[in-house]
Amino acid sequence: MQRIKNLLMIVLLGSITFGSITIAAPVMAAPATDASVRQLLDVMHTKSLLDSITAKMNVVLEQEIQQSLQGKTPTPAQKRAITNYKNRMQAIYHKAIAWQSMEPKYIQIYRESLSEEDVTAMLAFYKTPAGQDIVREMPTIMNNTMLAIRETLQTMIPAIQQATNEFKANMKSAEN
């Protein structure tokens, strides 16, 4: 379950920055328009990226369930519980990263971060064969990035748990 939460957080953070290069826009630069940002998101296939994230999360969910079974065959009641859990979890994260939910957020982020000139330049690049190659490879890049981050987070967990336990102990001893 924690892996799913971590993955969702990484995915959402990663997907928000997909393809964007934060450039300090000149003070007088015209802000990007909704229409140009939508066109950019379309050229970058952002909706498809979100769809692939949902598919990846389904795989992670299935792995978590299999891991929790520890090689045992579930009973019919457990199978129903698993099906209900999978359906509920899929509904939760599908709602969270559905295009209808995310598109307004993307538009706001891009409009606040980029000028119309920036978006126009990005559109010109992403329409090129090289730009489309990058778009096609971005899911692999993001997946590999998520794996690297997950590995890093896993190495941090013991230290975080120890620090948290020490904090709790210190707080408890400070009550006296």
C-alpha positions as CSV (number, residue, x, y, z in Angstrom):
1,M,0.0,0.0,0.0
2,Q,2.8,2.4,0.9
3,R,4.5,1.6,-2.4
4,I,1.3,2.6,-4.2
5,K,1.2,5.9,-2.3
6,N,4.8,6.6,-3.0
7,L,4.4,5.7,-6.7
8,L,1.4,7.9,-7.0
9,M,3.2,10.8,-5.4
10,I,6.3,10.3,-7.6
11,V,4.1,9.9,-10.7
12,L,2.1,13.1,-10.0
13,L,5.2,15.1,-9.3
14,G,7.0,13.7,-12.3
15,S,4.1,14.0,-14.6
16,I,3.6,17.7,-13.8
17,T,7.1,18.4,-14.9
18,F,7.0,16.2,-18.0
19,G,8.4,18.0,-20.9
20,S,8.6,21.4,-19.3
21,I,11.6,23.5,-18.8
22,T,11.2,26.1,-16.2
23,I,12.4,29.3,-17.7
24,A,12.2,32.6,-15.8
25,A,9.9,34.5,-18.1
26,P,10.7,38.1,-18.7
27,V,8.5,40.5,-16.7
28,M,6.9,41.9,-19.8
29,A,6.4,38.5,-21.6
30,A,2.8,37.6,-22.4
31,P,1.6,34.7,-20.4
32,A,0.8,31.5,-22.2
33,T,-2.8,31.1,-23.3
34,D,-5.0,28.1,-22.4
35,A,-5.2,27.3,-26.1
36,S,-1.4,27.2,-26.7
37,V,-0.9,25.2,-23.5
38,R,-3.6,22.7,-24.6
39,Q,-1.9,22.4,-27.9
40,L,1.5,21.8,-26.2
41,L,0.0,19.1,-23.9
42,D,-1.6,17.5,-27.0
43,V,1.7,17.5,-29.0
44,M,3.4,16.0,-25.9
45,H,0.8,13.3,-25.6
46,T,0.3,14.1,-22.0
47,K,-3.1,12.4,-21.8
48,S,-1.6,9.2,-23.1
49,L,1.2,9.5,-20.5
50,L,-1.4,9.7,-17.7
51,D,-3.2,6.7,-19.2
52,S,0.1,4.8,-19.1
53,I,0.6,5.8,-15.5
54,T,-2.8,4.3,-14.6
55,A,-1.8,1.1,-16.3
56,K,1.5,1.1,-14.3
57,M,-0.3,1.7,-11.1
58,N,-2.5,-1.3,-11.8
59,V,0.6,-3.5,-12.2
60,V,2.1,-2.2,-8.9
61,L,-1.3,-2.8,-7.2
62,E,-1.3,-6.4,-8.5
63,Q,2.3,-6.9,-7.3
64,E,1.4,-5.5,-3.8
65,I,-1.5,-7.9,-3.6
66,Q,0.6,-10.9,-4.7
67,Q,3.3,-9.9,-2.2
68,S,0.7,-9.8,0.6
69,L,-0.5,-13.3,-0.2
70,Q,3.0,-14.6,0.3
71,G,2.5,-17.4,-2.3
72,K,-0.7,-18.6,-0.7
73,T,-3.8,-19.3,-2.8
74,P,-6.6,-16.9,-1.6
75,T,-9.9,-18.4,-0.4
76,P,-13.1,-17.4,-2.3
77,A,-13.8,-14.8,0.3
78,Q,-10.3,-13.4,0.0
79,K,-10.7,-13.3,-3.8
80,R,-13.8,-11.2,-3.4
81,A,-12.0,-8.9,-0.9
82,I,-9.1,-8.6,-3.3
83,T,-11.4,-7.8,-6.2
84,N,-13.2,-5.2,-4.1
85,Y,-9.9,-3.7,-2.9
86,K,-8.5,-3.5,-6.5
87,N,-11.7,-1.9,-7.8
88,R,-11.6,0.7,-5.0
89,M,-7.9,1.5,-5.3
90,Q,-8.2,1.8,-9.1
91,A,-11.2,4.1,-8.8
92,I,-9.3,6.2,-6.2
93,Y,-6.1,6.8,-8.3
94,H,-8.0,6.9,-11.6
95,K,-10.0,9.8,-10.2
96,A,-6.9,11.5,-8.9
97,I,-5.0,11.4,-12.2
98,A,-7.8,11.3,-14.7
99,W,-7.3,13.7,-17.6
100,Q,-10.4,15.7,-16.6
101,S,-8.8,16.3,-13.2
102,M,-5.3,16.9,-14.3
103,E,-5.7,19.0,-17.5
104,P,-6.8,22.2,-15.6
105,K,-3.8,21.7,-13.2
106,Y,-1.4,21.3,-16.1
107,I,-2.8,24.4,-17.8
108,Q,-2.4,26.4,-14.6
109,I,1.1,25.3,-14.0
110,Y,2.3,25.9,-17.5
111,R,0.6,29.3,-17.7
112,E,2.1,30.3,-14.4
113,S,5.6,29.0,-15.4
114,L,5.9,29.8,-19.1
115,S,5.4,32.7,-21.4
116,E,3.5,32.4,-24.7
117,E,6.9,32.7,-26.4
118,D,8.2,29.7,-24.3
119,V,5.2,27.6,-25.2
120,T,5.5,28.5,-28.9
121,A,9.2,27.5,-28.9
122,M,8.3,24.2,-27.1
123,L,5.6,23.5,-29.6
124,A,8.0,24.1,-32.5
125,F,10.4,21.6,-30.9
126,Y,7.9,18.9,-29.9
127,K,6.5,18.9,-33.4
128,T,9.9,17.9,-34.8
129,P,10.9,14.3,-35.2
130,A,13.5,14.8,-32.4
131,G,10.8,16.2,-30.2
132,Q,8.4,13.3,-30.9
133,D,11.3,10.9,-30.2
134,I,11.7,12.5,-26.8
135,V,7.9,12.3,-26.2
136,R,8.0,8.6,-27.1
137,E,10.9,7.9,-24.8
138,M,9.5,10.0,-21.9
139,P,7.5,7.1,-20.3
140,T,10.7,5.0,-20.2
141,I,12.7,7.9,-18.8
142,M,10.0,8.6,-16.2
143,N,9.7,4.9,-15.3
144,N,13.5,4.6,-14.8
145,T,13.5,7.8,-12.8
146,M,10.7,6.5,-10.6
147,L,12.7,3.3,-10.0
148,A,15.7,5.3,-9.0
149,I,13.7,7.5,-6.7
150,R,12.0,4.4,-5.1
151,E,15.4,2.8,-4.5
152,T,16.6,6.0,-2.9
153,L,13.5,6.3,-0.8
154,Q,13.9,2.6,0.3
155,T,17.4,3.3,1.6
156,M,16.1,6.3,3.6
157,I,13.2,4.4,5.3
158,P,15.3,2.9,8.1
159,A,16.9,6.3,9.0
160,I,13.6,8.0,8.9
161,Q,12.0,5.4,11.1
162,Q,14.9,5.6,13.6
163,A,14.7,9.4,13.7
164,T,10.9,9.2,14.1
165,N,11.2,6.7,16.9
166,E,13.9,8.8,18.7
167,F,11.7,11.9,18.3
168,K,8.7,10.1,19.8
169,A,10.9,8.8,22.7
170,N,12.3,12.3,23.3
171,M,8.8,13.9,23.2
172,K,7.6,11.2,25.7
173,S,10.5,11.8,28.0
174,A,10.1,15.6,27.8
175,E,6.5,15.2,29.1
176,N,7.8,14.3,32.6
